[in-house]
Every structure is written in structure tokens, then in C-alpha cells.
Amino acid sequence: MDTLNLGQHISQKFNEELEDVRSKVLHMGGIVEEQLDHAIRALLSGDTELAGEVIATDQRVNALEVEIDEECTRIVARRQPAATDLRLVMAVIRTINDLERIGDEIKRVARMVREELDGSMEEEVRNEMEHMGEQVRAMLRQVLDAFARTDVQAAVAVARADHKVDLKYQSITRQLMTYMAQDHGSIPQVLNVLWAARALERMGDRCQNIAEYVIYLVIGKDVRHVSLDDVMAELQEQARVQAG
């Protein structure tokens, strides 16, 4: 599937403004991706210093969301974009909101690390958390790439991947519930791990949201309540017609 051609405008300045917001979204995404990597490392190793750095980084993410949102507002007011350009601006606004929310969830994981976790991260749970973290990290990386290339097929793949994250979260939850039932004294520490797992699951949901915005940008269709199989079937039919 070819990526979306955003086209050129009479105003070169307008082109530059649109490209600028796209670049800033990817810059913001890169910070969030690094933040997630550090939070997972801190969670698995119990590195409270690294967790503190993750928490401090959240301010940069928040500032970028405000900056990009204000720039989008100026574009709408001055340029009154239509069609694909308007979809781009809307997709950007929605994407930065979800990136900021991912940053909030990452901060929650880092805060859990700064709580007492001794004895609550059994090896089996640690491995499961590491696997879940890798799944979410891959979703974030792939959805940012799909946004950069306006690649709808890659976006659909990310949206599908969220189901695997949900299954991993359910598995971890069952394990942690068993530990708490067996040792009531471990409940406060185990709950911290459970909240961290819940935060990772929510990050997966946010990545799925961004994937849906990419699909909306490319095909102009809100797919939040549409089967992904139907989306792929429609895209394949469009490709068949275009091929003649």
C-alpha cells in the first residue's frame, strides 16, 4: 500500500507549517519512546534513580503537547485547511493527546518503582512484565513509524497487536492475584506491580488509538467502531480498482 501523498500547496509556508507539526509529533514520540524504555528498565532492575529521571522527563512531553496543540490551532485559524490537510491537523491533535497520556502512564510506572518492591517481583512475573513491556514498546515504535510514513497497513497491524498486550495483562493479573492470596503480607508490594502492569496495558490502548488516527488520516474514515478486517477488505478493494 502506498503511503499518503500530502501534496503541495500554493503557499510554500503552509507546506512548511504542516511538515513542522509532523516533525514535532515524531520528536515528541521519540522522547516518549525513550521514556518508556527507561521506565521498563527501572521496573525490572528496581533502579530508583532512573525512575526519577523518567518522572522528570514528563515535563518535556507535556510542554511539547502544548506547543504542538497551539501550532495546530494557529494553522486552523490562519489557513482554514480542508480535506486531507484538515485530517492531518486533527490526527496530530489527537495523537499528541494520546502520547501525553502514554507519558502519564510511564510516569506511573516510574512512581511504582520508587515504592518498596522487594519480594514482589518473582522471576516468573519479572519475565512476564519484561515481555509485556517489549510488546508495548514495539507497538509504540511501530505506530510512530506508521504515522511518519502514513502507512495504513502498518497502523492496522499495530491496532491488532493490542489484543496480545491485553492477554499478557490478564495473565500477569492472575499470577499476582494468586501471590496475594497466598501471602497477605505481600499485598502492598504486589499491588504496585499490578498497577505498573495496568499502566502498560493502557499504553497499548493509546497506541491502538494512534493507529486508528493514522487510518483516519489516510482513508478519511473513523474506524474506532469498525472491524479491522472490514478496513483491510476495503483497502484491498480500493487497490484492486486502482490497479484496473
Backbone as numpy.savetxt, mean C-alpha at the origin, in Angstrom:
# Nx Ny Nz CAx CAy CAz Cx Cy Cz
-0.36 -6.06 -22.03 -1.22 -4.87 -22.03 -0.33 -3.64 -22.03
-0.51 -2.77 -22.97 0.27 -1.54 -23.02 -0.13 -0.65 -21.86
0.85 0.12 -21.37 0.56 1.06 -20.31 -0.13 2.28 -20.88
-0.74 3.05 -19.99 -1.55 4.18 -20.40 -0.69 5.29 -20.97
-1.11 5.83 -22.08 -0.44 6.99 -22.67 -1.18 8.23 -22.21
-0.53 9.03 -21.35 -1.19 10.20 -20.79 -1.27 11.35 -21.78
-0.54 11.22 -22.87 -0.67 12.23 -23.91 0.07 13.51 -23.60
-0.04 14.45 -24.53 0.61 15.74 -24.38 -0.45 16.82 -24.45
-0.15 17.95 -23.88 -1.09 19.05 -23.83 -0.50 20.26 -24.53
-1.37 21.18 -24.88 -0.91 22.43 -25.48 0.03 23.13 -24.52
-0.29 23.07 -23.24 0.54 23.71 -22.23 1.61 22.75 -21.73
2.85 23.04 -22.04 3.96 22.23 -21.53 4.02 22.30 -20.01
3.62 23.43 -19.46 3.62 23.60 -18.01 2.65 22.61 -17.37
1.51 22.38 -18.01 0.53 21.42 -17.49 1.15 20.03 -17.48
1.84 19.67 -18.55 2.52 18.37 -18.60 3.49 18.23 -17.42
4.23 19.28 -17.17 5.23 19.25 -16.11 4.57 19.12 -14.74
3.42 19.79 -14.56 2.70 19.70 -13.29 2.20 18.28 -13.04
1.64 17.65 -14.06 1.14 16.28 -13.92 2.29 15.31 -13.63
3.39 15.49 -14.34 4.54 14.61 -14.12 5.12 14.82 -12.72
5.07 16.06 -12.25 5.61 16.37 -10.93 4.83 15.64 -9.84
3.50 15.65 -9.93 2.72 14.97 -8.88 2.93 13.46 -8.95
3.05 12.92 -10.16 3.34 11.48 -10.29 4.67 11.14 -9.63
5.67 11.95 -9.88 7.00 11.71 -9.30 6.97 11.81 -7.78
6.21 12.76 -7.27 6.14 12.93 -5.82 5.41 11.76 -5.16
4.41 11.22 -5.84 3.73 10.03 -5.30 4.71 8.87 -5.18
5.52 8.68 -6.21 6.49 7.58 -6.19 7.57 7.83 -5.14
7.96 9.09 -4.96 8.92 9.43 -3.90 8.33 9.11 -2.54
7.08 9.50 -2.33 6.39 9.20 -1.07 6.29 7.69 -0.87
5.95 6.98 -1.94 5.87 5.52 -1.86 7.19 4.89 -1.51
8.28 5.44 -2.04 9.61 4.91 -1.73 9.94 5.06 -0.26
9.56 6.19 0.33 9.79 6.40 1.76 8.98 5.41 2.58
7.72 5.22 2.21 6.85 4.28 2.93 7.41 2.85 2.80
7.89 2.51 1.61 8.45 1.17 1.40 9.66 0.94 2.30
10.53 1.93 2.40 11.70 1.82 3.28 11.27 1.75 4.74
10.28 2.55 5.08 9.73 2.56 6.44 9.19 1.17 6.81
8.49 0.53 5.87 7.95 -0.81 6.12 9.08 -1.82 6.30
10.09 -1.74 5.46 11.23 -2.65 5.57 11.87 -2.55 6.95
12.07 -1.33 7.41 12.70 -1.13 8.72 11.80 -1.61 9.85
10.49 -1.39 9.72 9.56 -1.81 10.77 9.53 -3.34 10.90
9.56 -4.03 9.78 9.57 -5.49 9.82 10.86 -6.00 10.44
11.98 -5.40 10.06 13.27 -5.78 10.65 13.26 -5.55 12.15
12.72 -4.40 12.57 12.67 -4.09 14.00 11.77 -5.08 14.74
10.65 -5.45 14.12 9.72 -6.38 14.75 10.36 -7.74 14.96
11.06 -8.23 13.95 11.65 -9.57 14.02 12.87 -9.63 14.93
13.58 -8.50 15.04 14.80 -8.48 15.84 14.62 -7.85 17.21
13.48 -7.16 17.41 13.27 -6.46 18.67 14.13 -5.21 18.80
14.53 -4.64 17.68 15.40 -3.46 17.66 14.58 -2.21 17.95
14.59 -1.76 19.19 13.79 -0.60 19.58 14.33 0.71 19.00
15.63 0.77 18.78 16.21 1.99 18.20 15.73 2.18 16.77
15.75 1.09 16.00 15.26 1.16 14.63 13.76 1.48 14.61
13.03 0.93 15.57 11.60 1.22 15.67 11.37 2.71 15.90
12.22 3.33 16.71 12.12 4.76 16.95 12.36 5.57 15.68
13.28 5.12 14.84 13.55 5.81 13.58 12.34 5.71 12.65
11.69 4.55 12.66 10.48 4.36 11.83 9.40 5.35 12.25
9.21 5.48 13.55 8.18 6.39 14.06 8.48 7.83 13.65
9.75 8.22 13.73 10.12 9.59 13.38 9.92 9.87 11.89
10.11 8.85 11.06 9.97 9.02 9.62 8.54 9.34 9.21
7.59 8.96 10.03 6.18 9.16 9.67 5.85 10.62 9.40
6.56 11.53 10.02 6.32 12.95 9.80 6.62 13.34 8.35
7.63 12.74 7.77 7.96 13.02 6.36 6.84 12.57 5.44
6.28 11.40 5.75 5.17 10.87 4.94 3.96 11.80 5.04
3.65 12.23 6.25 2.50 13.12 6.44 2.69 14.44 5.69
3.90 14.97 5.74 4.18 16.25 5.08 4.04 16.12 3.57
4.47 14.99 3.02 4.36 14.78 1.57 2.91 14.64 1.15
2.10 13.99 1.98 0.68 13.87 1.64 0.05 15.26 1.52
0.34 16.12 2.47 -0.22 17.48 2.45 0.27 18.23 1.22
1.57 18.12 0.93 2.16 18.83 -0.20 1.54 18.40 -1.52
1.42 17.09 -1.71 0.89 16.58 -2.98 -0.60 16.91 -3.10
-1.33 16.80 -2.00 -2.75 17.11 -2.02 -2.97 18.58 -2.40
-2.17 19.46 -1.85 -2.29 20.89 -2.18 -1.97 21.14 -3.65
-0.97 20.42 -4.16 -0.61 20.59 -5.57 -1.74 20.11 -6.48
-2.37 19.01 -6.10 -3.51 18.51 -6.89 -4.66 19.51 -6.87
-4.89 20.11 -5.73 -5.96 21.11 -5.62 -5.69 22.30 -6.53
-4.43 22.73 -6.60 -4.07 23.84 -7.49 -4.27 23.46 -8.95
-3.93 22.23 -9.30 -4.10 21.78 -10.69 -5.57 21.79 -11.08
-6.42 21.28 -10.19 -7.85 21.26 -10.48 -8.39 22.68 -10.63
-7.96 23.57 -9.76 -8.46 24.95 -9.79 -7.99 25.71 -11.03
-6.73 25.51 -11.43 -6.16 26.29 -12.53 -6.41 25.66 -13.89
-6.34 24.34 -13.96 -6.37 23.66 -15.26 -7.72 23.07 -15.61
-8.55 22.85 -14.58 -9.85 22.21 -14.80 -9.70 20.97 -15.71
-8.89 20.00 -15.27 -8.62 18.83 -16.11 -9.87 18.02 -16.38
-9.87 17.32 -17.50 -10.99 16.47 -17.88 -10.47 15.09 -18.27
-11.38 14.14 -18.37 -11.08 12.79 -18.85 -9.89 12.17 -18.10
-8.88 11.71 -18.86 -7.76 10.99 -18.27 -6.99 11.83 -17.27
-6.82 13.12 -17.55 -6.08 13.98 -16.65 -6.79 14.10 -15.30
-8.11 14.21 -15.33 -8.86 14.29 -14.08 -8.76 12.97 -13.31
-8.83 11.85 -14.03 -8.68 10.55 -13.37 -7.31 10.43 -12.71
-6.29 10.97 -13.38 -4.95 10.92 -12.80 -4.91 11.69 -11.49
-5.45 12.89 -11.50 -5.44 13.71 -10.28 -6.22 13.01 -9.17
-7.38 12.45 -9.50 -8.18 11.75 -8.49 -7.45 10.52 -7.97
-6.80 9.78 -8.87 -6.05 8.59 -8.46 -4.89 8.97 -7.55
-4.25 10.09 -7.84 -3.14 10.55 -7.01 -3.64 10.90 -5.61
-4.73 11.65 -5.53 -5.27 12.05 -4.23 -5.63 10.82 -3.39
-6.27 9.85 -4.02 -6.66 8.64 -3.29 -5.43 7.83 -2.89
-4.45 7.75 -3.79 -3.25 6.95 -3.52 -2.45 7.51 -2.36
-2.25 8.83 -2.33 -1.45 9.39 -1.24 -2.17 9.25 0.10
-3.50 9.25 0.07 -4.23 9.02 1.31 -3.97 7.63 1.84
-3.98 6.64 0.94 -3.73 5.27 1.39 -2.27 5.06 1.77
-1.35 5.72 1.08 0.05 5.63 1.47 0.26 6.20 2.87
-0.42 7.30 3.15 -0.31 7.90 4.49 -0.87 6.95 5.54
-1.99 6.27 5.20 -2.58 5.31 6.13 -1.66 4.10 6.33
-0.99 3.68 5.26 0.00 2.60 5.41 1.10 3.05 6.36
1.53 4.30 6.21 2.54 4.84 7.12 2.07 4.81 8.57
0.80 5.10 8.80 0.25 5.04 10.16 0.30 3.62 10.71
-0.03 2.64 9.86 0.01 1.24 10.31 1.45 0.80 10.58
2.37 1.27 9.77 3.78 0.95 10.00 4.23 1.51 11.34
3.79 2.72 11.63 4.13 3.34 12.92 3.57 2.52 14.07
2.38 1.96 13.89 1.79 1.12 14.93 2.66 -0.12 15.19
3.16 -0.71 14.10 4.05 -1.87 14.26 5.29 -1.46 15.05
5.87 -0.32 14.71 7.07 0.15 15.40 6.79 0.40 16.88
5.62 0.93 17.18 5.27 1.15 18.58 5.12 -0.15 19.34
4.62 -1.20 18.66 4.51 -2.50 19.29 5.89 -3.04 19.65
6.87 -2.76 18.79 8.23 -3.24 19.03 8.79 -2.61 20.30
8.38 -1.38 20.57 8.91 -0.68 21.73 8.25 -1.15 23.03
7.21 -1.97 22.90 6.62 -2.60 24.08 7.41 -3.86 24.42
7.11 -4.44 25.54 7.81 -5.65 25.98 7.33 -6.86 25.16
8.23 -7.48 24.39 7.86 -8.62 23.55 8.54 -9.93 23.97
9.36 -9.88 25.00 10.12 -11.07 25.40 9.19 -12.25 25.66
9.50 -13.37 25.01 8.75 -14.60 25.23 7.48 -14.72 24.42
7.12 -13.68 23.70 5.86 -13.73 22.96 6.05 -14.03 21.49
7.28 -14.02 21.02 7.54 -14.30 19.61 8.19 -15.67 19.48
7.37 -16.67 19.58 7.84 -18.04 19.37 8.39 -18.15 17.94
9.29 -19.09 17.75 9.94 -19.22 16.46 8.95 -19.41 15.32
7.91 -20.23 15.57 6.93 -20.47 14.52 6.18 -19.18 14.16
5.82 -18.41 15.19 5.13 -17.14 14.94 6.07 -16.15 14.26
7.32 -16.13 14.68 8.29 -15.23 14.05 8.40 -15.52 12.56
8.46 -16.79 12.21 8.55 -17.16 10.80 7.30 -16.74 10.02
6.14 -16.92 10.66 4.89 -16.54 10.01 4.81 -15.02 9.82
5.24 -14.28 10.84 5.23 -12.82 10.75 6.20 -12.34 9.66
7.34 -13.00 9.58 8.31 -12.64 8.55 7.73 -12.88 7.16
7.06 -14.01 7.00 6.44 -14.34 5.71 5.35 -13.34 5.36
4.52 -13.00 6.35 3.45 -12.03 6.12 4.04 -10.66 5.76
5.10 -10.28 6.46 5.76 -9.01 6.15 6.30 -8.97 4.74
6.86 -10.09 4.29 7.38 -10.18 2.93 6.24 -10.06 1.91
5.10 -10.67 2.22 3.95 -10.58 1.31 3.49 -9.13 1.16
3.37 -8.43 2.28 2.90 -7.04 2.23 3.94 -6.16 1.55
5.20 -6.39 1.84 6.27 -5.60 1.23 6.27 -5.79 -0.29
6.04 -7.02 -0.73 5.98 -7.29 -2.17 4.78 -6.60 -2.80
3.63 -6.62 -2.10 2.44 -5.93 -2.62 2.69 -4.44 -2.79
3.33 -3.83 -1.79 3.59 -2.39 -1.85 4.53 -2.07 -3.00
5.59 -2.84 -3.12 6.56 -2.61 -4.20 5.90 -2.77 -5.57
5.09 -3.81 -5.72 4.46 -4.09 -7.00 3.39 -3.07 -7.36
2.66 -2.58 -6.35 1.60 -1.63 -6.68 2.19 -0.26 -7.02
3.32 0.09 -6.41 3.99 1.33 -6.78 4.53 1.23 -8.20
5.03 0.06 -8.56 5.50 -0.15 -9.93 4.34 -0.09 -10.92
3.19 -0.67 -10.52 2.01 -0.61 -11.39 1.55 0.82 -11.58
1.62 1.62 -10.52 1.26 3.04 -10.62 2.23 3.77 -11.54
3.52 3.50 -11.39 4.53 4.19 -12.20 4.35 3.88 -13.68
3.98 2.64 -14.00 3.85 2.22 -15.40 2.41 2.22 -15.89
1.48 2.65 -15.00 0.05 2.55 -15.30 -0.27 1.19 -15.93
0.15 0.14 -15.24 0.03 -1.23 -15.72 -1.15 -1.90 -15.03
-2.25 -2.04 -15.74 -3.46 -2.55 -15.13 -3.36 -4.03 -14.79
-2.66 -4.80 -15.58 -2.52 -6.23 -15.28 -1.73 -6.44 -13.99
-0.68 -5.64 -13.81 0.09 -5.72 -12.56 -0.76 -5.30 -11.38
-1.61 -4.31 -11.59 -2.50 -3.85 -10.53 -3.50 -4.94 -10.14
-4.04 -5.64 -11.11 -4.96 -6.74 -10.83 -4.26 -7.82 -10.02
-3.00 -8.11 -10.37 -2.25 -9.14 -9.65 -2.06 -8.75 -8.18
-1.82 -7.46 -7.93 -1.68 -6.99 -6.55 -2.99 -7.13 -5.80
-4.07 -6.75 -6.45 -5.39 -6.86 -5.80 -5.69 -8.30 -5.43
-5.32 -9.23 -6.29 -5.55 -10.66 -6.00 -4.68 -11.12 -4.82
-3.49 -10.57 -4.70 -2.53 -11.02 -3.68 -3.01 -10.74 -2.26
-3.93 -9.80 -2.10 -4.39 -9.46 -0.75 -5.04 -10.64 -0.06
-5.64 -11.55 -0.82 -6.28 -12.72 -0.22 -5.26 -13.58 0.52
-4.04 -13.69 -0.02 -3.00 -14.49 0.64 -2.59 -13.85 1.96
-2.53 -12.52 1.99 -2.20 -11.82 3.23 -3.28 -12.06 4.27
-4.54 -12.03 3.85 -5.65 -12.28 4.77 -5.56 -13.69 5.36
-5.23 -14.66 4.54 -5.11 -16.04 5.02 -3.96 -16.17 6.02
-2.84 -15.51 5.75 -1.72 -15.55 6.67 -2.08 -14.91 8.00
-2.81 -13.81 7.95 -3.25 -13.14 9.18 -4.15 -14.06 10.00
-5.05 -14.75 9.34 -5.93 -15.67 10.05 -5.14 -16.79 10.72
-4.12 -17.28 10.02 -3.28 -18.35 10.58 -2.53 -17.87 11.82
-1.95 -16.68 11.73 -1.21 -16.12 12.86 -2.14 -15.87 14.03
-3.32 -15.36 13.76 -4.30 -15.09 14.82 -4.65 -16.36 15.58
-4.86 -17.46 14.85 -5.19 -18.73 15.52 -4.04 -19.18 16.41
-2.81 -19.04 15.92 -1.65 -19.44 16.73 -1.56 -18.61 18.00
-1.74 -17.31 17.87 -1.59 -16.43 19.02 -2.71 -16.66 20.04
-3.90 -16.93 19.56 -5.01 -17.23 20.47 -4.71 -18.49 21.28
-4.09 -19.47 20.63 -3.72 -20.70 21.33 -2.70 -20.43 22.42
-1.70 -19.61 22.11 -0.68 -19.27 23.10 -1.29 -18.57 24.31
-2.20 -17.62 24.06 -2.81 -16.89 25.17 -3.68 -17.79 26.03
-4.34 -18.77 25.39 -5.17 -19.70 26.15 -4.32 -20.60 27.04
-3.13 -20.94 26.57 -2.25 -21.84 27.31 -1.49 -21.13 28.42
-1.22 -19.83 28.23 -0.44 -19.06 29.21 -1.05 -17.67 29.35
-1.91 -17.52 30.33 -2.61 -16.26 30.51 -1.64 -15.11 30.83
-0.52 -15.44 31.43 0.45 -14.41 31.77 1.11 -13.77 30.56
1.00 -14.44 29.41 1.64 -13.92 28.19 0.72 -13.00 27.40
-0.52 -12.84 27.86 -1.52 -12.13 27.06 -1.07 -10.72 26.65
-0.57 -9.88 27.55 -0.19 -8.52 27.13 0.86 -8.51 26.01
1.87 -9.38 26.13 2.92 -9.42 25.12 2.41 -9.99 23.80
1.62 -11.07 23.89 1.11 -11.70 22.68 0.14 -10.76 21.95
-0.61 -9.98 22.70 -1.51 -9.02 22.07 -0.74 -8.00 21.23
0.45 -7.62 21.69 1.26 -6.70 20.89 1.61 -7.30 19.53
1.93 -8.59 19.53 2.22 -9.27 18.27 0.96 -9.34 17.41
-0.17 -9.60 18.05 -1.43 -9.68 17.32 -1.77 -8.33 16.68
-1.57 -7.23 17.40 -1.85 -5.90 16.83 -0.90 -5.60 15.66
0.34 -6.06 15.77 1.29 -5.87 14.68 0.85 -6.63 13.43
0.37 -7.86 13.64 -0.13 -8.66 12.52 -1.35 -8.00 11.90
-2.21 -7.45 12.75 -3.40 -6.76 12.24 -3.01 -5.54 11.42
-1.98 -4.83 11.86 -1.51 -3.66 11.11 -0.99 -4.08 9.73
-0.27 -5.19 9.67 0.22 -5.69 8.38 -0.95 -6.06 7.47
-1.97 -6.68 8.04 -3.14 -7.06 7.24 -3.82 -5.83 6.66
-3.90 -4.76 7.44 -4.51 -3.53 6.95 -3.65 -2.88 5.85
-2.35 -3.02 5.96 -1.48 -2.49 4.89 -1.77 -3.20 3.57
-2.00 -4.50 3.65 -2.37 -5.24 2.44 -3.66 -4.71 1.84
-4.63 -4.39 2.70 -5.89 -3.81 2.21 -5.64 -2.49 1.50
-4.75 -1.67 2.06 -4.44 -0.37 1.46 -3.75 -0.54 0.10
-2.88 -1.53 0.00 -2.23 -1.80 -1.28 -3.27 -2.21 -2.32
-4.23 -3.01 -1.89 -5.31 -3.40 -2.79 -6.08 -2.17 -3.27
-6.33 -1.23 -2.35 -7.01 0.00 -2.73 -6.25 0.74 -3.83
-4.95 0.87 -3.63 -4.13 1.60 -4.62 -4.17 0.89 -5.97
-4.15 -0.45 -5.94 -4.25 -1.21 -7.17 -5.55 -0.88 -7.90
-6.62 -0.74 -7.15 -7.92 -0.42 -7.75 -7.91 0.99 -8.34
-7.15 1.92 -7.73 -7.05 3.26 -8.29 -6.30 3.25 -9.61
-5.29 2.38 -9.71 -4.55 2.26 -10.97 -5.48 1.75 -12.07
-6.29 0.75 -11.73 -7.24 0.21 -12.70 -8.22 1.31 -13.14
-8.70 2.08 -12.17 -9.61 3.20 -12.46 -8.94 4.21 -13.39
-7.67 4.51 -13.12 -6.94 5.47 -13.95 -6.85 5.00 -15.40
-6.58 3.71 -15.57 -6.34 3.18 -16.92 -7.64 3.00 -17.70
-8.64 2.40 -17.08 -9.85 2.05 -17.84 -11.05 2.94 -17.51
-10.88 3.84 -16.51 -11.96 4.76 -16.18 -13.15 4.10 -15.53
-12.91 3.01 -14.81 -14.00 2.26 -14.20 -13.69 1.98 -12.74
-14.66 2.29 -11.87 -14.51 2.01 -10.45 -14.75 0.51 -10.24
-13.71 -0.20 -9.79 -13.80 -1.66 -9.68 -13.83 -2.13 -8.23
-14.14 -1.22 -7.31 -14.13 -1.61 -5.90 -15.16 -2.69 -5.59
-16.24 -2.72 -6.35 -17.29 -3.72 -6.10 -17.52 -4.60 -7.34
-16.47 -4.76 -8.12 -16.55 -5.56 -9.35 -15.56 -6.72 -9.25
-15.95 -7.87 -9.75 -15.07 -9.03 -9.75 -13.82 -8.76 -10.60
-12.67 -9.14 -10.07 -11.43 -8.96 -10.82 -11.43 -9.82 -12.08
-12.10 -10.97 -12.02 -12.22 -11.81 -13.21 -12.97 -11.08 -14.31
-14.01 -10.32 -13.93 -14.76 -9.55 -14.91 -13.90 -8.44 -15.51
-13.06 -7.83 -14.67 -12.16 -6.77 -15.15 -11.20 -7.33 -16.19
-10.60 -8.48 -15.87 -9.64 -9.09 -16.80 -10.34 -9.51 -18.09
-11.55 -10.03 -17.98 -12.29 -10.44 -19.17 -12.57 -9.23 -20.06
-12.92 -8.11 -19.45 -13.19 -6.89 -20.22 -11.92 -6.39 -20.90
-10.81 -6.43 -20.20 -9.55 -5.99 -20.79 -9.13 -6.88 -21.95
-9.32 -8.18 -21.80 -8.98 -9.10 -22.87 -9.85 -8.89 -24.08
-11.12 -8.57 -23.85 -12.03 -8.30 -24.97 -11.62 -7.01 -25.68
-11.24 -5.99 -24.92 -10.79 -4.74 -25.53 -9.53 -4.97 -26.37
-8.62 -5.78 -25.85 -7.39 -6.06 -26.58 -7.70 -6.84 -27.87
-8.66 -7.77 -27.78 -9.03 -8.55 -28.96 -9.62 -7.65 -30.04
-10.48 -6.72 -29.62 -11.11 -5.79 -30.59 -10.07 -4.89 -31.22
-9.14 -4.38 -30.39 -8.11 -3.49 -30.91 -7.18 -4.22 -31.89
-6.97 -5.52 -31.63 -6.10 -6.30 -32.50 -6.76 -6.56 -33.85
-8.09 -6.35 -33.88 -8.80 -6.44 -35.14 -9.19 -7.79 -35.57
